[in-house]
Amino acid sequence: MGHNPPSSRANITIRTSRPGKVNSFKEQFGEGVEVVEIIDIATGDLTDALPGVEIVIHAAASHVGETDVTRVISGTVDGTLNIARQAAKANVKRIVFTSSWSACVDMGNPAACFSNYVFTERVSQIDWNPATTEQVLSSKHNKNPVWLHGAAKSLAEKEIWKFADEHPEVDVTTINPPFIYGPLARGTKINKEVLRTHPSLGRFYSLLLAGSSLLELPPSLAIPIAVDVRDVARAHILALTAPPTTEVGRKRILIGGRIFRMCDVSEHVAATRPELKYRLGNPRVERVTPIAAIDTSRAEEILGYNEPLPWKKTVNDMINSMLEVEKNW
């Protein structure tokens, strides 16, 4: 997404890999934005979209679930570099790149997340996903889309920092959120299979799918290391006016939300939405298991990002939106 000066229109650039998305954006935002189609984000020409743009927010990524390794690399790594290089050529002053917490953790060793470890981006302890391009292209992990997604995000972010070193005239920020939860966008239409298999939404929705209190809840890994989608959006907006790198150093910003577990969700929903109690799984998750944390102090210092939304509000709003989606099935 490109951002023009306040008196001008904003540009939203999107790919056409999802039919109907162009018209959807046009209908949702009206004449307040200009929607520009990009056929191939890795090679697409943005010449007509970037004149006069001062800020670019690049939030695109390979879809989690993609197992074609060449598409993963092309869409995420090559696409990120294409956007960055064309932005620099067009004299864009600032780029905010949506990275991921998965770029900070070894996705081949998820057990490490069940510990007292604190993920951080501070100079003394910078966490990185160790995946390499060679490992991705080896196809050994092509049946593990979550691993591929984390690898691609890590590789793309490392490239964007190389770009930042080569183009000090462009101020770069990366926002690294963990699993994202919260209400779906208004008017979202999504089928049951997609909702069930999505790595974060699907894990959450499984609460409602279980249909029997005799079923044990799924593993809680994805739940505590989470953030509300509205807090992710807020972090990006705050990054637009954050102090420059020359003042605060490299802006690799890890964000997170309130810690909660699947068992907490189940008990909360049972207490506040008794009509859904029959659909909830059995909250037999070990409460004393340590869960890794995310150091968000840099987000507070640089962006003013603080007070993430209460997890119960995230849960309530997410359930309400999912029930609305169900009405269209």
MIKOL-298995 format. One record per atom (N, C-alpha, C): residue in three letters; z, y, x. Coordinates in steps of 0.02 Angstrom, whole numbers, plus 50000, padded with zeros to 5 digits. Layout:
BEGIN
AlaZYX...
This chain:
BEGIN
Met500004994150042Met500005000050000Met500005006150044Gly499575010950029Gly499565017150065Gly499885022650025His500175027450061His500525032950028His500235039450053Asn499945043450007Asn499665049850025Asn500215055150023Pro500065061250045Pro500535066750037Pro500745067449964Pro501355070049951Pro501625070349883Pro501165073249830Ser500735078049850Ser500305081249800Ser499685077049784Ser499585071649821Ser498995067549811Ser499155061149775Arg498635057149762Arg498725050749729Arg498935045549781Ala499265040349758Ala499435034749802Ala498885029649799Asn498805025849853Asn498315020449853Asn498685013749855Ile498465009049815Ile498715002249820Ile498124997849836Thr498134994649893Thr497584990349912Thr497794983149903Ile497384979249869Ile497564972349854Ile496964967849866Arg497104961249877Arg496574956349885Arg496354953749816Thr495784950649815Thr495524947949752Thr495644940449746Ser496104937749787Ser496234930549786Ser496594928449722Arg496864933249686Arg497194931749623Arg496824935249567Pro496394931749532Pro495974934849480Pro496384938749429Gly496134944449412Gly496464948449361Gly496984953249387Lys497154952549452Lys497684956849479Lys497474964149484Val496834965249499Val496594972049504Val496674975649438Asn496434972749384Asn496484975849319Asn497204976449296Ser497614971549316Ser498324971749298Ser498664977849329Phe498514979149393Phe498804984949425Phe498564991449393Lys497924991549378Lys497644997649347Lys497964999049280Glu498074993749241Glu498384994649175Glu499114996749182Gln499464993849231Gln500174995249239Gln500305002349265Phe499895004649314Phe500035011049346Phe499605016749319Gly499075015149283Gly498665020349255Gly498315024449309Glu498225030949295Glu497865035249341Glu498295037849397Gly498925035749398Gly499375038149451Gly499245035049518Val498855029649520Val498705026449583Val497955024749585Glu497725023549645Glu497035021249654Glu497075014149681Val496755009449647Val496755002449667Val496115000949704Val496184998149764Val495604996549806Val495604989049820Glu495054985749805Glu495004978549817Glu494854977149890Ile495164971849917Ile495014969349984Ile494834962049977Ile494224960349993Ile493994953449985Ile494344948850035Asp494394950950097Asp494704946950150Asp495164951550190Ile495804950550185Ile496284954950218Ile496224954550294Ala495984948950320Ala495924948150393Ala495334951950422Thr494824953250382Thr494224956550407Thr494004962450364Gly494344963550308Gly494134968750261Gly494134975750291Asp493664979850268Asp493584986650291Asp493984991350245Leu494464994950274Leu494894999450235Leu494685006750242Thr494095007850269Thr493875014650284Thr493945019250224Asp493755016850165Asp493765021150106Asp494465022050077Ala494925017750097Ala495595018050068Ala496085022250108Leu495955023350172Leu496455026250215Leu496405033850229Pro495855037150217Pro495825044350232Pro496395048150197Gly496755052150236Gly497295056250209Gly497945052550198Val497955045950210Val498565042050201Val499035043050260Glu499665044250247Glu500165045350300Glu500585039150313Ile500695035150261Ile501135029350267Ile500795023250237Val500855017550270Val500615011150244Val501195006350239Ile501285003350179Ile501754997850170Ile501334991550163His501424987050210His501044980750208His501514975150185Ala501444973250122Ala501904968250092Ala501554961650081Ala500924960950099Ala500564954750087Ala500764949350136Ala500684943150116Ala500824937350160Ala500474931250131Ser500434926150172Ser500154919950146Ser500604917450090His500304914750038His500694912149982His501094906150005Val501744906249991Val502154900450009Val501904894449969Gly501734889150003Gly501434883449971Gly500754881850001Glu500464886750035Glu499824885750069Glu499904880950127Thr499484876050132Thr499534871150186Thr498924870950231Asp498424875150217Asp497844875750261Asp498044880350318Val498154877550377Val498424881450433Val497984887250454Thr497324886450448Thr496884891950467Thr496944897750418Arg497044896150355Arg497134901350305Arg497804904850314Val498314901050333Val498984903850345Val498944908950401Ile498634907050457Ile498574911550514Ile498144917550498Ser497574916250466Ser497114921650450Ser497424926650403Gly497714924150349Gly497984928650298Gly498594932450320Thr499024929450362Thr499644932650381Thr499584936350448Val499404932850500Val499384935950567Val498784940550574Asp498184937950564Asp497584941950571Asp497564947650520Gly497794946150459Gly497804951350408Gly498254957050426Thr498844955450454Thr499314960650473Thr499024965050528Leu498714961950578Leu498414965850633Leu497834970050609Asn497434967450563Asn496874971250537Asn497114977550502Ile497634976850461Ile497914982650427Ile498184987750477Ala498564985350526Ala498884989750574Ala498364993450616Arg497874989950641Arg497364993150683Arg496964998350646Gln496774996750584Gln496395001650546Gln496815007650526Ala497465006350514Ala497925011850498Ala497975016650558Ala498045013850618Ala498095018050678Ala497455022050688Lys496885018950676Lys496245022350684Lys496175028050635Ala496495027350576Ala496455032550525Ala497015037750532Asn497395037350587Asn497935042050601Asn498515041650552Val498635035550527Val499235034450487Val499845035250531Lys500355038650506Lys500935040350547Lys501485035050546Arg501505031050493Arg502065026350486Arg501845020050450Ile502065014250475Ile501925007850443Ile502585004350429Val502675002050367Val503254997950348Val502984991050331Phe503194986150369Phe502934979350363Phe503464974750333Thr503294971150281Thr503754966350251Thr503734959950291Ser504254958750330Ser504314952550366Ser504764947950325Ser505174943950357Ser505584939150321Ser506164936750364Trp506704934750332Trp507254931550368Trp507014925050399Ser506494922050370Ser506224915850399Ser505914917050466Ala505784923350484Ala505544925050551Ala506114925150601Cys506714924250577Cys507314924550620Cys507644917850632Val507444912750594Val507804906450596Val507334900650611Asp507574895650645Asp507184889650660Asp507134885550595Met506564886050562Met506484882650498Met506444875150505Gly506394872750567Gly506414865550579Gly507114862850585Asn507604867350583Asn508294865350588Asn508714869150537Pro508574868150473Pro508924871950420Pro509674870650419Ala509894865150449Ala510614863750450Ala511004869250485Ala510654872850529Ala510994878350565Ala511224883750518Cys510924883950458Cys511124889150410Cys511804887550378Phe512004881250383Phe512664879450357Phe513164879850415Ser513324885850433Ser513764887050490Ser514064893950483Asn514454895950532Asn514744902650533Asn514314907550572Tyr513684905750583Tyr513234909850622Tyr513064916350585Val512974921750622Val512774928150593Val512104930150623Phe511594930550581Phe510934932550603Phe510914940150613Thr510614942250668Thr510604949350685Thr509964951250721Glu509804957750721Glu509234960250757Glu509444964750814Arg510084964850829Arg510334969150882Arg510074966950950Val510004971650995Val509704970351060Val510054964651097Ser510704964251090Ser511084959151126Ser510974952151098Gln510704951751037Gln510634945251005Gln510084945650953Ile509454945350975Ile508904945850929Ile508684938850908Asp508724937550843Asp508544930850818Asp507804930550802Trp507494924950825Trp506784923850812Trp506664916650793Asn506204915650747Asn505944909050733Asn505534906850794Pro505674901050824Pro505344899050886Pro504654896050877Ala504384895750816Ala503734892550805Ala503184896050844Thr502704892250867Thr502144894850905Thr501494893850868Thr500984897550889Thr500324896750860Thr500064889650869Glu500194886850928Glu499974880050943Glu500284875050896Gln500924875950880Gln501254871450834Gln500954871950764Val500794878050743Val500484879050677Val499804875650674Leu499394876750725Leu498714874050725Leu498684866650738Ser499234863650761Ser499254856450772Ser499224852450708Ser499354855750652Ser499364852650586Ser499924847650576Lys500394847350623Lys500964842750615Lys501424844950559His501384851350541His501834853950489His501464855750425Asn500834853350418Asn500444855650360Asn500694852750294Lys501194848350296Lys501504845950234Lys502164849350222Asn502304854450262Asn502934858150255Asn502764865550247Pro502584867650187Pro502364874650176Pro502904879750191Val503544877950182Val504074882750198Val504094884050273Trp504024878650313Trp504004879450386Trp503404883750405Leu502824882450375Leu502224886150391Leu502304893550375His502604894950318His502704901850298His503144905450348Gly503704902350368Gly504154905450416Gly503814906550483Ala503424901550505Ala503074902150568Ala502574907950566Ala502194908350511Ala501694913650505Ala502014920550504Lys502564921250468Lys502904927650465Lys503174929650533Ser503444924750570Ser503704926150637Ser503144928350684Leu502584924550683Leu502024926250727Leu501724933050709Ala501684934450645Ala501414940950623Ala501864946650645Glu502524945650638Glu502974951050658Glu502964952250733Lys502924946950772Lys502884947750845Lys502254951650864Glu501704950450828Glu501094954150841Glu501154961450821Ile501504962750767Ile501574969650745Ile502004973650795Trp502474970150828Trp502874973650879Trp502464974850943Lys502014970250959Lys501554971551014Lys501124977550999Phe500894977750937Phe500494983450914Phe500894989950921Ala501534989750901Ala501954995750904Ala502034998150976Asp502094993551023Asp502154995451093Asp501514998751118Glu500944996351093Glu500294999051114Glu500125005551078His500445006951021His500295012850981His500935016650964Pro501235019751014Pro501865023451001Pro501785029250953Glu501165031250941Glu501045036750894Glu501155034550821Val501185027950810Val501305025350743Val502025022650739Asp502425025250694Asp503115023050687Asp503145016750644Val503415011450671Val503405004850637Val504115002750618Thr504165000150558Thr504794997150533Thr504624990350503Thr505034985250517Thr504964978950480Thr505594977950438Ile505494975750377Ile506044974050331Ile506054966450326Asn506624963350342Asn506684956050344Asn507174953650291Pro506944952350230Pro507384949850177Pro507434942250179Pro507994939450155Pro508054932250147Pro507724930150081Phe507944924650051Phe507654922349988Phe507744927849935Ile507204929449900Ile507214935149853Ile507284932649782Tyr507784935449748Tyr507914933749678Tyr507904940049636Gly507994939249571Gly508004944949526Gly507494944249471Pro507444949249427Pro506994948749370Pro506264948949392Leu505854945349355Leu505134945549366Leu504854952249342Ala504294954249370Ala503994960549348Ala503824960249274Arg503894965849242Arg503764966249170Arg503054963949155Gly502994959549106Gly502344957049086Gly502104951149126Thr502524948549172Thr502324942849213Thr502184936749170Lys501624933449185Lys501454927249151Lys501384921849205Ile501804916849201Ile501814911749253Ile501934904949219Asn501554899849239Asn501624893449205Asn502224889549232Lys502404884349197Lys503004880549212Lys502964877449282Glu502384874749300Glu502324871349365Glu502444876149423Val502144882149418Val502234887049471Val502964889149476Leu503274890349419Leu503974892449419Leu504424886949448Arg504274880749434Arg504684875249457Arg504614874049532Thr504034875549560Thr503914873749630Thr503994879549678His504084885549654His504184891349698His504824890249738Pro504814891649805Pro505394889949848Pro506044893449830Ser506014899449802Ser506634902849782Ser506714902849707Leu506204905049670Leu506244905049597Leu506344898049570Gly505984893349599Gly506024886349575Gly506714883449585Arg507024884949641Arg507694882349654Arg508184885249602Phe508094891549587Phe508524894749538Phe508384892049468Tyr507744891449451Tyr507564889249384Tyr507784882049371Ser507874878149425Ser508104871349416Ser508764870949379Leu509144876349382Leu509764876749343Leu509604875749269Leu509074879049247Leu508894878649176Leu508494872549159Leu508174869549208Leu507764863749196Leu508154857249193Ala508744857149225Ala509124850949231Ala509224847649163Gly509444851449114Gly509484848849046Gly510054843849034Ser510464842649084Ser511014837949075Ser511574839649123Ser512184839849098Ser512754841349140Ser512914835649187Leu512564829949178Leu512684824249222Leu512294824849288Leu511814829449289Leu511404830149349Leu511754834749399Glu511724832649462Glu512024836749514Glu511554842549531Leu511834848249547Leu511424853949565Leu511064852749631Pro510484855949640Pro510124855349703Pro510514858549761Pro510314857249822Pro510664860249880Pro510704867749874Ser511244870549900Ser511364877749890Ser511094882049946Leu510714879249993Leu510484883050051Leu510164889650032Ala509714889449984Ala509324895449969Ala509714900649930Ile510264898849900Ile510604903549857Ile511024908749894Pro511484906749938Pro511904911849969Pro511514916750013Ile511004914350047Ile510624918650092Ile510074921850050Ala510274926650010Ala509824929349959Ala509894936849953Val509414939849917Val509424947049905Val509054948349840Asp509254953649805Asp508914955549743Asp508254959149760Val507734957549722Val507074960549734Val507104968149730Arg507554970849690Arg507614978149684Arg507924981249746Asp508354977449780Asp508624979749844Asp508104979549899Val507654974549895Val507104974249943Val506654980349934Ala506494982049872Ala506084987849859Ala506424994249883Arg507084994649872Arg507465000549893Arg507435001349969Ala507494995850005Ala507474996050078Ala506804998850102His506264996650070His505604999150090His505545006650077Ile505805008850021Ile505765016050005Ile506185020050054Leu506775017650071Leu507195021150119Leu506865021550187Ala506475016350204Ala506145016150269Ala505615021650276Leu505365024150220Leu504845029350222Leu505095035750253Thr505735037050248Thr506015043350274Thr506555042150327Ala506595036050353Ala507105034550404Ala506945038250469Pro507455039250511Pro507345042450576Pro506825038550616Pro506445041950659Pro505925038550697Pro506205033950751Thr505775029550774Thr505975024850827Thr506215028450889Thr505925034150904Thr506125037950963Thr506855040050961Glu507145040250902Glu507845042250895Glu508315036250888Val508095030950854Val508555025550838Val508365018850869Gly507805018650906Gly507595012350935Gly507185008150886Arg506975002350909Arg506564997950868Arg506884996550801Lys506494997350748Lys506774996550680Lys506574989850650Arg506894984650673Arg506844978050642Arg507454977350598Ile507354977850533Ile507914978750486Ile508024972350445Leu508574969050458Leu508774963250417Leu509184965850358Ile509014963450299Ile509384965350239Ile509634959050204Gly510124959850161Gly510394954250123Gly510774956850062Gly511044952150025Gly511414954049965Gly512094950849963Arg512384950449905Arg513034947349896Arg512974939749905Ile513484936749934Ile513494929549944Ile513704926049879Phe513304921249858Phe513504917149800Phe513184910349807Arg513464905349775Arg513234898449780Arg512994895949712Met512644890449713Met512384887549652Met512944886049602Cys513504883649629Cys514054882049584Cys514324888449551Asp514314894049588Asp514534900449559Asp514074902349501Val513424901349512Val512934903049461Val513044898849398Ser513124892349408Ser513224887849351Ser513834889749310Glu514384891149344Glu515004892849308Glu514934899649273His514604904349305His514514910949275His514084910549212Val513534906849216Val513084906249158Val513434902549101Ala513814897249118Ala514164893449067Ala514664897849030Ala514974902549067Ala515484906749036Ala515184912548996Thr514614915049018Thr514334921048986Thr513754919448939Arg513434913648949Arg512874911748905Arg512994904648880Pro513494903548838Pro513674896848816Pro513094893048784Glu512614896748755Glu512044893448724Glu511594889848775Leu511684891548839Leu511294888448892Leu511674882948929Lys512294882048909Lys512734877448947Lys512444870448950Tyr512114868148897Tyr511844861348897Tyr511284860348947Arg511004865748972Arg510444865349020Arg510674865649092Leu511304866949103Leu511544868049171Leu511704861549207Gly511594861649273Gly511784855949313Gly512524855849327Asn512754850449353Asn513464849649369Asn513624853149435Pro514074858149435Pro514214862049496Pro514634858249547Arg514364852649573Arg514734848749622Arg514494850449693Val514514856849710Val514314859049776Val514954860349816Glu514974857849877Glu515564858649919Glu515694866049933Arg516234868649908Arg516364875849914Arg516584877949984Val516854873350022Val517124875350088Val516594874950143Thr515984872750127Thr515454872450177Thr515294879450201Pro515324880750266Pro515154887450292Pro514424889150277Ile514294895450266Ile513624897850255Ile513494903550303Ala512934903350337Ala512764908650384Ala512704915350348Ala512834920750385Ala512804927450357Ala512254931450392Ile512104937250364Ile511604941750393Ile511944948350410Asp511874950550471Asp512144957050493Asp511674962550468Thr511904966350419Thr511494971750390Thr511714978650414Ser512094978950468Ser512364985350491Ser511804990150513Arg511264987450542Arg510714991850561Arg510374994750500Ala510344990950446Ala510054993550384Ala510484999250358Glu511134998650364Glu511585003950341Glu511515010050386Glu511495009050451Glu511475014550499Glu510815018450495Ile510265014850491Ile509605017950496Ile509325019950428Leu509405015550378Leu509105016850313Leu509585019950262Gly510235018950274Gly510715020750222Gly510735015350169Tyr510515009250187Tyr510515003550140Tyr511225000750136Asn511525001550078Asn512204998850068Asn512294997049995Glu512864993949981Glu513034992049913Glu512474988449876Pro512274982549900Pro511764978649864Pro512004977049793Leu511544975849749Leu511714974449679Leu512184968449674Pro512654968549627Pro513104962749617Pro512694956549601Trp512894950849629Trp512494944749618Trp512474942749545Lys512994944449507Lys513004942549437Lys512464946449398Lys512334952649418Lys511794956449386Lys511124953249403Thr511044951249466Thr510424947849487Thr510314941649444Val510844937649436Val510794931449397Val510634932949324Asn510994937649295Asn510904939249224Asn510184941649210Asp509954946249251Asp509284949049240Asp508744943949254Met508864939549303Met508364934549319Met508304929349263Ile508864927349237Ile508854922449182Ile508514925449121Asn508674931649105Asn508364934949047Asn507604935149054Ser507354936849114Ser506634937349123Ser506304930449121Met506654925249147Met506374918549145Met506344915849074Leu506834917449034Leu506824915348964Leu506244918748927Glu506084924948946Glu505514928348917Glu504864924848936Val504824922748999Val504224919149022Val504134912748984Glu504684909248971Glu504664902948935Glu504344903648866Lys504414909448834Lys504164910448767Lys503404909848763Asn503074910648821Asn502334910348822Asn502074903348837Trp502524898448847Trp502314891648863Trp502144887748798
